[in-house]
Amino acid sequence: MTCVLVTGASGSIGGAIVRALTAGGMTATGTARRPAAGEAALLALDVTDPASVVACVDDFVARHGRIDALVNNAGFDLYGGLEETSWEEFMAQMDTNFFGAVRMTQAVLPRMRAQGGGRIVNIGSLGGLVGLPLNSAYAASKFALEGFGESLRLELLPDQIYVSVIEPPAVATETLEQSIREVAATTGPLLARRRAMVQQMRADGRASPVKPEHVAAAVLRALRDPQPLLRYPVGGQARWIPRLKALLPQRSFEKSLRGRWP
């Protein structure tokens, strides 16, 4: 049976991934920073803490005897102009969304290599293909995840370890108030624009036709495909917006974005 470790499983998307993989006949174990008393099935994990990463992977292997796949899902979405974003806030975004995935991947690769193969699935974003205003820290983390996955995939293919990136747009989750965050600044020229952007992104999330189950289905496909693809876009926006970016003149594409966002 395929044994899968899913980070960030206390949220809507991570929980949906664990349920979908379990329903698909896999042994899926999720993680949370601080599992609640009723979440005994979740392993404790802080992806920003190297010791926690090692302990989590060791615990998973002790329970299941192997690790066939890792799903790097832990993350959040930070909004704020660069000039109002503290260095600590910017790096916290990078540390969770990108470096956390790197730490987890480094921790599982020796075991997968020894086993003769494995799967790494990173939950990316349309925001890793098209940057939005007041969202540079998040864009940096998700664009980095795209390049990391593309390079690492070619590195690991000879070892039968496949790397894939799932690319959803806004997802209708129950945790948008927590997953979409603002920087702490309470004054400045970008304050009103930033707050309007956050309000709009949460509204877009609530209205999105893409549900956590759609993301989970893409993860299941990446784990089941005999030769997984590098990229799995989820939903229509994740397919046509990057194509428009590639086809339209830059000024035309920028104009369309500036007319859409605050």
Order of alpha helices (4+ residues) and beta strands (2+ residues): beta-alpha-beta-beta-alpha-beta-beta-alpha-alpha-beta-alpha-beta-alpha-beta-alpha-alpha-beta-alpha-alpha
